[in-house]
Amino acid sequence: MAGTDEEAVAAADDALYVLTAALLTPAKFPSVLGDDYPEACAALGLPPLADGYGLVLGQDGEGARWTVAIDDVSLVAVAIASWDCGMEHDLSPEEHTVVAALPGWPLLVAVAAPNVPAPHDPGPEITDGPVLAPPDSEAWGPAQRRLGADEIALQWALWRDQVDDSAFPVPGDSVESSAGAGDAAGDGSAHGSPADEKPTAESTTVEQPSGGAPSDDGAPSDDPNGRRTGHSGIRRVLAEARAYVSSPPPLGRVRSSFAPGDARTLRADGPGWSLVARTDDMAFVLLDDEPGEVLPVGRGPELPGLLEGLDRIAVRPL
C-alpha cells in the first residue's frame, strides 16, 4: 500500500505529533476496517501477524495525517489504558518497531495537534497511492453497521433498558423462534440519540428499540393462520452464527470481552450482519439491508446454548 516505502516512513517519523492510538489484534481491532482480523489488516495492506499491531494516529510537522503501524502492541496497549484512566502517557514508538507509515487516518479523530497546520492529507510528492479515510457517516453500510454494534456493546445497559421483555413470546406458547435460537421482538420505531463522540472512536446513529409490542417490521408477528413467525434476517443471522460453532470462521469474527458478574459480552460479525449479546441475557442484531435498525433477540430456550458455543470459540483479549 502507498506510504509504506522508506520515504513515507521517514516523513511520518520525522516529527509525528501523536493524537490517539488503537489496537489491531485478533481480539480487538477497529471495526470500521472489517468483519474479522485478517480483513481489517487487509484494509491497511498489512499481513495478519499473530500478535497484531499498534496503530498510532498523528500529524507530521506540516499537519499531514499519518497512521503508523508498529509491532510493539504492548506499548500502545499501555498508552490506551493510561488515557482511558485519565492519565497522561507519552507514546513514542522506537523507530525499529515501525512496520508501515500509512497516509491518512482510517478513523475519525476529533482533535488536532497544536501549533501545526490543520489536519490534511499528505501531498502527492510523498505518496501517490490511496489515502486512508474514515467511512462516510451519512451512508449506511458495513462500517456503520459494525460501529452501531460497537455502540451497543459499550452501552449495553442503556440499550437493554429500551427492551420490554413482555414483547417476547412466553415459553410454552406455540411460537416459531428465530432459527430455533431465540425469540425475536419487534424493533419498534423510537429514535434514540447517538453515543457521545470520542476522539478515539467513531459513532453512528442507530434506532433504539422501543420495547413496545412487536410490529410488522420485526418479529414475531401473527400470520393469517394464527402462527407467529420470525424475522427472516434474524433467522439467517442466527443460523450463520450457529454454523460458526461447528466450523470456526476467520480469526476475530467472534470475540468475547468482559461483562459484569460471570457474564461475557459477545460480538460476532458476518456478511451483512453484526450480533452483540451478553452470555447471561439477550442479543441485538444489526443488518446491512435494514439501515439504522436494531433488532432485539430474546433469550428463548436455545439462545443460551448458542451463546455458550460462540464464547467457546471466541478470541479473548490477553
Secondary structure as GFF3:
##gff-version 3
##sequence-region A 1 318
A	DSSP	alpha_helix	6	14	.	.	.	ID=ss1
A	DSSP	beta_strand	17	24	.	.	.	ID=ss2
A	DSSP	three_ten_helix	31	33	.	.	.	ID=ss3
A	DSSP	alpha_helix	37	43	.	.	.	ID=ss4
A	DSSP	beta_strand	53	59	.	.	.	ID=ss5
A	DSSP	beta_strand	65	70	.	.	.	ID=ss6
A	DSSP	alpha_helix	73	84	.	.	.	ID=ss7
A	DSSP	three_ten_helix	95	97	.	.	.	ID=ss8
A	DSSP	beta_strand	98	103	.	.	.	ID=ss9
A	DSSP	alpha_helix	142	154	.	.	.	ID=ss10
A	DSSP	alpha_helix	156	160	.	.	.	ID=ss11
A	DSSP	three_ten_helix	165	167	.	.	.	ID=ss12
A	DSSP	three_ten_helix	178	180	.	.	.	ID=ss13
A	DSSP	beta_strand	183	184	.	.	.	ID=ss14
A	DSSP	beta_strand	221	222	.	.	.	ID=ss15
A	DSSP	beta_strand	228	229	.	.	.	ID=ss16
A	DSSP	alpha_helix	232	246	.	.	.	ID=ss17
A	DSSP	beta_strand	254	258	.	.	.	ID=ss18
A	DSSP	beta_strand	264	270	.	.	.	ID=ss19
A	DSSP	beta_strand	273	278	.	.	.	ID=ss20
A	DSSP	beta_strand	283	287	.	.	.	ID=ss21
A	DSSP	beta_strand	295	298	.	.	.	ID=ss22
A	DSSP	alpha_helix	303	313	.	.	.	ID=ss23
###
